Amino acid sequence: MKTIMVTGGAGFIGSNFARMMLEKYPEYHVLVYDKLTYAGNPENVRDLNDNPRFLFIAGDIADADKVESTIQEFGVDAIVNFAAETHVDRSIMDPGSFIQTNVFGVYTLLEATRKLGVERMLHVSTDEVYGAVHEGSSTEEDRLEPRSPYSASKASGDLLCRAYHVTHGTHVMVTRGSNTYGPRQYPEKLLPLFITNALEDKHLPVYGDGKYVRDWMYVLDHCAGIDLVLHNGQAGEIYNVGGGNERENMTVIYAILDLLDKPRTLIHYVKDRPGHDLRYSVDTTKLEKLGWSPRWSLEDGLRETVDWYKHNREWWEKIKSGEFAEYYAKMYGQREVLAKHS
């Protein structure tokens, strides 16, 4: 591989991955292809613009002509697909955009990979396709039981990848990552939302009782797992990527407030969202056999993340004053407050 096309590369995980590829592989060229929706931010890759091995192209993965012409013009050898609509709450309000990007967009990339003979494609998915996991951990062979429009659209993309491998022999692999956090994450997600709200002394809207369990993974661990699968994974295979840091949401929220020296009275328990999965957990044995293991503890990752948002207020204050403010008012403004933390 010489030229990697990172779709959705101006987003949170994609921008971190693009940066890692340039730093780790001096012989690679990295082409970030991004539609620049609300969550795509040119600031996330601005520091890469001076690198002669980096190129940014504005484009939609659902635009077949643009995808194919980009691959041909720049001699793309591999595609790593981060491009997606990702927020469960938004999928409940507007499922159509999730189907367009997460299903049709994946189909477009697979067709381009097949038609143009791209060496390999890696599709980045989510542990949410397994649905709620009450006991044990999900393996790659478990049935898919998505419970939100978001996870259903991601599961559909996963199944398309499998179908293209079986039917056409397309060299495509899928990774399913657990809850990822770190610098440059759009503040609709729990950690950056609560960190930035706390920094502004605003209330933290906690769904239900806050007892939901997630496996928290620092973004660089996630990127390392994707890197390993891209280079050493087997075509047609699926690999779980998890942080090994299962915690209740409340445990993580308390840790954020403690790191910022903010009172727990900022916590407001609000009416839960529909279909909220109680717990996710993935078995990463398959990826560990390739030589991967997470390096970041939750404590270290949270400290790094909180520090980044503390010292990069300009980055997130600009975001929270724009389209996000309208979304936040719609999502939380009318949501019933069930209780306030004492």
C-alpha positions in Angstrom: 0.0 0.0 0.0 1.2 3.5 -0.8 -1.9 5.7 -0.8 -4.6 5.3 1.8 -8.0 7.0 1.4 -9.4 7.8 4.8 -13.1 8.6 4.3 -14.6 10.6 7.1 -11.0 11.6 8.0 -11.9 15.1 9.2 -14.0 13.6 12.0 -12.9 12.4 15.4 -11.5 8.9 15.0 -10.6 9.4 11.3 -8.5 12.5 11.9 -6.6 10.7 14.7 -6.1 7.7 12.4 -4.8 9.8 9.5 -2.3 11.5 11.8 -1.1 8.1 13.1 -0.6 6.7 9.6 1.5 9.7 8.5 3.6 9.5 11.6 4.1 5.7 11.6 4.5 5.0 7.9 6.9 7.6 6.2 6.3 5.9 2.8 2.5 6.3 2.9 0.4 9.1 1.4 -2.9 9.8 3.2 -5.9 11.2 1.4 -8.6 12.4 3.7 -12.0 12.4 1.9 -14.8 14.0 3.9 -18.2 15.6 3.3 -17.7 18.0 6.2 -21.1 17.5 7.8 -21.6 19.1 11.2 -19.2 16.6 12.8 -16.5 16.9 10.1 -14.1 19.7 11.0 -11.2 21.0 8.9 -9.5 22.1 12.1 -9.0 18.5 13.0 -6.5 18.0 10.2 -5.2 21.5 9.7 -1.9 20.6 11.3 -1.4 18.0 8.5 -1.8 20.4 5.6 2.0 21.2 5.4 2.8 17.5 5.1 3.6 16.8 1.4 2.2 13.3 1.9 -1.2 14.5 3.0 -4.1 15.7 0.8 -7.7 16.7 1.7 -10.6 16.2 -0.7 -14.1 17.4 0.0 -16.6 14.7 -1.0 -19.5 12.5 -0.1 -19.0 8.7 0.0 -22.5 8.4 -1.5 -21.3 10.2 -4.6 -20.1 7.4 -6.8 -18.6 9.6 -9.5 -16.6 11.6 -7.1 -15.4 8.5 -5.1 -14.3 6.7 -8.3 -12.6 9.7 -9.9 -10.7 10.4 -6.6 -9.5 6.8 -6.4 -8.3 6.8 -10.0 -6.7 10.2 -10.0 -4.6 9.6 -6.9 -4.0 5.9 -7.3 -5.7 4.8 -4.0 -4.5 1.4 -2.8 -6.6 1.1 0.3 -9.8 2.6 1.8 -10.5 3.0 5.5 -14.1 4.0 6.0 -14.8 6.2 9.0 -17.5 8.2 7.2 -20.8 7.7 9.0 -23.6 9.4 10.8 -22.9 8.2 14.4 -25.2 9.7 17.1 -28.0 7.5 18.3 -30.1 10.5 19.4 -29.9 12.1 16.0 -30.8 8.8 14.3 -34.1 8.7 16.3 -34.9 12.3 15.0 -33.6 11.8 11.4 -33.0 8.2 10.4 -33.0 8.9 6.7 -29.5 10.5 6.7 -28.2 7.5 8.5 -29.5 5.1 5.8 -28.0 7.4 3.1 -24.5 7.5 4.5 -24.2 4.3 6.6 -25.8 2.0 4.0 -25.8 3.6 0.6 -22.4 5.2 1.2 -20.9 1.9 2.2 -22.4 0.3 -1.0 -20.8 3.0 -3.1 -17.4 2.4 -1.6 -17.7 -1.3 -2.0 -18.7 -0.9 -5.7 -15.7 1.4 -6.3 -13.4 -1.1 -4.6 -14.7 -3.9 -6.7 -14.8 -2.1 -10.0 -11.4 -0.3 -9.7 -9.5 -3.2 -8.1 -8.6 -1.3 -4.9 -6.2 -3.6 -2.9 -8.3 -3.6 0.3 -11.0 -1.8 2.1 -11.6 -1.7 5.9 -15.0 -0.6 7.2 -15.1 0.8 10.7 -18.2 -0.3 12.5 -19.5 -0.4 16.1 -20.2 -2.8 19.0 -23.8 -1.4 19.0 -24.7 -3.8 16.2 -24.8 -6.6 18.7 -27.5 -4.9 20.7 -27.7 -5.0 24.5 -25.4 -7.5 26.2 -26.6 -8.5 29.6 -24.0 -11.2 30.3 -20.6 -12.0 28.9 -19.1 -10.3 25.9 -20.0 -10.3 22.2 -17.8 -12.3 19.8 -17.6 -11.7 16.1 -19.8 -14.7 15.4 -22.7 -13.4 17.5 -26.0 -12.5 15.8 -26.7 -8.9 15.2 -29.6 -7.3 17.1 -29.4 -3.6 16.6 -32.0 -1.6 18.5 -31.7 2.0 17.2 -31.8 3.4 13.6 -28.1 4.2 14.0 -27.0 0.6 14.9 -29.4 -0.9 12.3 -27.8 1.3 9.6 -24.3 0.2 10.7 -25.3 -3.5 10.8 -26.6 -3.1 7.3 -23.2 -1.7 6.2 -21.5 -4.6 7.9 -23.7 -7.1 6.0 -23.0 -5.5 2.7 -19.3 -5.9 3.3 -19.7 -9.6 4.0 -21.9 -10.0 0.9 -19.3 -8.3 -1.4 -16.6 -10.5 -0.1 -18.6 -13.7 -0.5 -20.1 -12.7 -3.9 -17.3 -10.8 -5.5 -14.2 -11.8 -3.5 -13.7 -8.1 -2.5 -10.9 -7.7 0.0 -12.9 -6.0 2.7 -12.6 -6.3 6.5 -14.8 -4.9 9.3 -13.8 -3.6 12.8 -16.4 -3.1 15.5 -15.2 -0.7 18.1 -16.4 0.0 21.6 -17.2 3.5 23.0 -14.3 5.7 21.9 -13.2 9.0 23.4 -10.4 11.4 23.3 -9.3 14.8 21.8 -11.3 16.4 19.0 -14.6 14.5 19.6 -17.7 16.4 18.6 -19.4 17.5 21.8 -22.7 15.7 21.2 -21.1 12.6 22.7 -21.3 12.0 26.4 -17.7 12.7 27.4 -17.0 15.9 25.5 -20.5 17.1 26.2 -20.1 16.7 29.9 -16.6 17.9 30.0 -17.4 21.1 28.2 -20.7 21.6 30.1 -18.8 21.3 33.4 -16.2 23.7 32.2 -19.0 26.2 31.5 -20.7 25.3 34.9 -23.8 24.0 33.0 -25.9 21.1 34.0 -25.0 17.6 32.9 -28.1 15.8 31.5 -27.8 12.2 32.5 -30.2 9.7 30.9 -32.3 7.7 33.4 -30.3 6.6 36.4 -26.9 6.7 34.7 -26.4 3.0 35.2 -25.7 2.1 31.6 -22.4 0.2 31.1 -20.0 0.9 28.3 -16.5 -0.3 27.4 -14.5 2.9 27.1 -11.6 3.0 24.7 -9.1 5.8 24.2 -8.9 6.8 20.5 -5.3 5.9 20.0 -5.9 2.4 21.1 -8.8 2.2 18.6 -6.6 3.6 15.8 -3.9 1.0 16.6 -6.4 -1.8 16.3 -7.6 -0.6 13.0 -4.1 -0.2 11.7 -3.3 -3.8 12.6 -6.4 -5.1 10.9 -5.7 -3.1 7.8 -2.2 -4.6 7.5 -2.7 -8.1 9.0 -6.4 -8.9 9.0 -7.9 -11.5 6.7 -10.3 -10.6 3.9 -13.9 -11.1 4.8 -13.2 -11.2 8.6 -14.6 -9.1 11.4 -12.5 -7.9 14.4 -13.8 -6.5 17.7 -11.8 -3.6 19.2 -12.4 -2.8 22.8 -10.8 -0.9 25.6 -11.2 -3.4 28.4 -12.6 -0.5 30.6 -16.2 -1.4 31.3 -17.8 1.3 33.6 -21.2 2.6 34.5 -21.8 6.0 33.0 -22.0 7.5 36.5 -18.5 6.3 37.4 -17.1 8.1 34.4 -19.2 11.2 35.0 -18.0 11.4 38.6 -14.4 11.0 37.4 -14.8 14.0 35.0 -16.2 16.2 37.7 -13.4 15.2 40.1 -10.7 16.0 37.4 -12.3 19.4 36.9 -12.9 20.0 40.6 -16.6 20.6 39.8 -19.6 19.8 42.1 -21.8 16.8 41.6 -24.8 19.2 41.9 -24.2 19.9 38.2 -25.8 16.5 37.5 -29.4 16.4 36.4 -31.1 13.1 35.8 -33.4 13.5 32.7 -36.0 11.3 30.9 -34.3 8.4 29.1 -34.1 8.0 25.4 -36.1 5.3 23.7 -34.5 1.9 23.3 -31.4 2.7 25.4 -29.2 -0.4 25.6 -28.1 -1.2 29.1 -24.7 -2.7 28.4 -22.2 -3.3 25.6 -19.2 -5.6 25.9 -16.9 -7.1 23.2 -14.6 -10.0 23.3 -11.3 -8.9 21.6 -9.5 -12.3 21.7 -9.5 -12.5 17.8 -7.6 -9.1 17.5 -5.3 -9.9 20.4 -4.1 -13.0 18.5 -2.9 -10.6 15.8 -0.8 -8.9 18.5 -3.0 -6.0 19.6 -3.9 -5.0 23.2 -5.1 -1.7 24.6 -2.4 0.5 26.2 -4.5 3.3 27.8 -6.1 2.9 31.1 -9.4 4.8 31.6 -7.8 7.0 34.2 -4.9 8.1 32.0 -7.2 8.5 28.9 -9.7 10.6 30.8 -7.0 12.8 32.2 -5.5 13.3 28.8 -8.9 14.1 27.3 -10.0 16.5 30.0 -6.7 18.4 29.7 -7.2 18.7 25.9 -10.7 20.3 26.3 -9.4 22.5 29.1 -6.6 23.9 26.9 -8.6 24.0 23.6 -11.6 26.0 24.5 -11.6 27.9 21.2 -12.1 24.6 19.3 -15.2 23.5 21.1 -16.7 26.9 22.0 -17.0 27.7 18.3 -18.8 24.4 17.7 -21.2 24.8 20.7 -22.2 28.3 19.6 -23.3 27.2 16.1 -25.6 24.4 14.8 -25.0 22.5 18.0 -26.8 25.0 20.1 -30.0 24.4 18.1 -29.6 20.7 18.4 -28.9 20.9 22.1 -32.1 22.9 22.7 -34.2 20.5 20.7 -32.7 17.4 22.4 -32.5 18.6 26.0 -34.5 21.8 26.3 -37.9 20.0 26.7 -36.6 16.8 28.3 -38.2 16.2 31.7 -35.8 16.5 34.7 -36.4 13.5 36.9 -34.1 14.5 39.8 -31.1 16.6 40.7 -28.0 15.2 42.2 -27.6 16.2 45.8 
